[in-house]
Amino acid sequence: MKKILIGVDEAGRGPLAGPVAVGIVAVPKRFNIRKAFPGVGDSKALTEKKREELYEVAVGLKKAGTITFCVRFASASVIDSIGISKAVRKSVWSGVLKLAPEADTAHVLLDGLLSAPPEYLQKTIIKGDATEPVISLASIIAKVSRDRLMHRLAKEYPEYGFEVHKGYGTKKHLDAISKFGLSEIHRRTYCHF
């Protein structure tokens, strides 16, 4: 059975609005990520333009059948009903199971405090998005996917400015909440002020 390396990271744990996104990437075990994705690193340290460039490279390699990836979103209402940690865990498990249905074919590397289903060989790495290229790639895919979604949601809810702050608690966002109240994509459990 062909061994694959899976990277997992999430984006959007802290915002007041919108979903949390979990990026899951699977690459062949000996695939050179740094060569295929020059400048890959922690998504938060890259410019939006660089993240978009690397995301498009990933899309091209996915179409070519070289790598695969998926993004799992947990909505604000799911976060409110089961909590952010459980919402993220459900997304991680769902994505890992999709990309590697047979646990013995994959080695999973996860950022921070994330974990895969227990039957998978896995390693959780603090600040893995900055040190492990496969996790960095997962963080970029999660962040670009979430940012694009927040741009689309900004058209549905133009009064909040989601295209600028992506749902984070900036002054502009807080001012909009005090003026317009909460939308249906706000995380009510995060908005106690």
Secondary structure, 3 states (H helix, E strand, C coil): CCCEEEEEEEECCCCCECCEEEEEEEEECCCCHHHHCCCCCCHHHCCHHHHHHHHHHHHHHHHCCCCEEEEEEECHHHHHHHCHHHHHHHHHHHHHHHHCCCHHHEEEEEECCCCCCCCCEEEEECCHHHHCHHHHHHHHHHHHHHHHHHHHHHHHCHHHCHHHHCCCCCHHHHHHHHHHCCCCCECHHHCCC
